[in-house]
Amino acid sequence: MTTVQHQNPRSDEESAIYAWIITHDHTDPNPASNAEGISGPVNAPGVLLEALDTPGRGHRFRLYDDDGTLYYSGIAACNAEDEGSEDVCYAPLGDFGCGYAGATEVRWDGRPEWDCG
């Protein structure tokens, strides 16, 4: 995975409790136009964005459409006390997947209780 320059959160906004990044776009193989490297949310704390670039950190997720077609894969990070919360579990889908591509479900590797859609 290549290192991505993440946006810094605005100083007048409260920081989010999570961060995520799209690591593989299964819908578009062209690196010049696909979604790989998109991260969010805009107010994600720097420490969590940095964790996304650290091997072994974070939780892997996949975004699917309502036909079960895999659209995107990614990694999300949060503070330990927020793991499994509804906000964190839904974040990649709500922040990115639904609006960007019409994804309807997020599935978490090794954490089926976090899956939602």
C-alpha positions as a printed Julia matrix, in Angstrom:
117×3 Matrix{Float64}:
   0.0     0.0     0.0
   1.29    3.45   -0.83
   1.38    6.17    1.78
  -1.4     8.7     1.29
  -1.29   12.34    2.31
  -4.34   12.72    4.53
  -6.26   15.92    5.1
  -5.82   17.58    8.46
  -9.02   18.2    10.39
 -10.24   21.78   10.61
  -9.3    23.32   13.93
 -12.82   24.67   14.54
 -14.47   21.24   14.19
 -14.75   18.52   16.81
 -12.63   15.51   15.84
 -14.32   12.3    14.75
 -13.88    9.13   16.81
 -12.71    7.12   13.78
 -10.83    7.27   10.49
 -10.96    5.06    7.4
  -9.23    4.65    4.04
 -10.18    2.83    0.84
  -7.31    0.46    0.02
  -8.8    -1.32   -3.01
 -11.41   -0.25   -5.55
 -12.97   -3.42   -7.01
 -15.09   -1.38   -9.46
 -12.31    0.47  -11.3
  -8.85   -1.0   -11.98
  -7.46    2.34  -13.21
  -5.34    3.97  -10.47
  -5.8     7.38  -12.11
  -9.58    7.34  -11.63
 -10.44    4.88   -8.87
 -11.21    5.49   -5.2
  -8.05    3.97   -3.71
  -6.52    6.31   -1.16
  -9.7     8.21   -0.34
  -9.83    8.66    3.43
 -12.2    10.25    5.85
 -13.98   11.77    7.5
 -12.68   15.29    6.95
 -12.46   15.78   10.73
 -10.61   12.51   11.43
  -7.9    12.93   14.08
  -4.33   12.81   12.77
  -3.33   10.01   15.14
  -6.05    7.74   13.71
  -5.19    8.67   10.11
  -1.57    7.76   10.85
  -2.71    4.41   12.3
  -4.21    3.56    8.9
  -0.71    3.58    7.39
   0.72    1.33   10.13
   0.77   -2.38    9.21
  -1.3    -4.48   11.6
  -3.29   -1.52   12.92
  -6.97   -0.94   12.3
  -9.8    -3.17   11.18
 -10.38   -4.33    7.61
 -13.8    -3.79    6.01
 -15.51   -4.42    2.67
 -18.36   -2.45    1.07
 -21.01   -4.26   -1.01
 -24.06   -3.33   -3.06
 -27.51   -4.86   -2.53
 -26.7    -7.67   -5.01
 -23.69   -8.71   -2.92
 -21.15   -7.28   -5.37
 -17.93   -6.2    -3.67
 -17.17   -2.53   -4.42
 -14.4    -1.46   -2.05
 -12.03   -2.77    0.62
 -10.46   -0.63    3.3
  -9.13   -0.17    6.8
 -10.67    1.76    9.68
  -9.2     2.83   13.01
 -10.74    4.15   16.2
  -9.95    4.56   19.86
 -10.22    1.33   21.86
 -13.22    2.58   23.84
 -15.17    3.23   20.61
 -14.61   -0.18   18.99
 -17.87   -1.82   17.99
 -19.93    1.34   18.45
 -22.65    2.03   15.9
 -20.87    5.19   14.73
 -17.63    3.32   14.02
 -19.26    0.24   12.47
 -21.37    2.27   10.04
 -18.75    4.96    9.26
 -17.22    3.73    5.96
 -20.65    2.97    4.54
 -22.34    6.17    5.72
 -19.43    8.52    5.05
 -18.39    7.09    1.69
 -19.99    3.91    0.33
 -23.65    4.94    0.15
 -23.19    8.32   -1.47
 -20.15    7.6    -3.62
 -21.23    4.31   -5.16
 -24.58    3.19   -3.8
 -23.08    0.57   -1.5
 -25.59   -0.82    0.96
 -23.61   -3.03    3.34
 -20.33   -2.96    5.25
 -18.76   -6.23    6.41
 -15.88   -6.38    8.87
 -13.16   -9.06    8.65
 -13.24  -11.2    11.79
 -15.98   -9.05   13.37
 -19.33  -10.24   11.94
 -21.15   -8.59   14.84
 -20.03   -5.21   13.39
 -21.57   -5.85    9.94
 -24.37   -3.48    9.04
 -26.28   -2.01    6.16
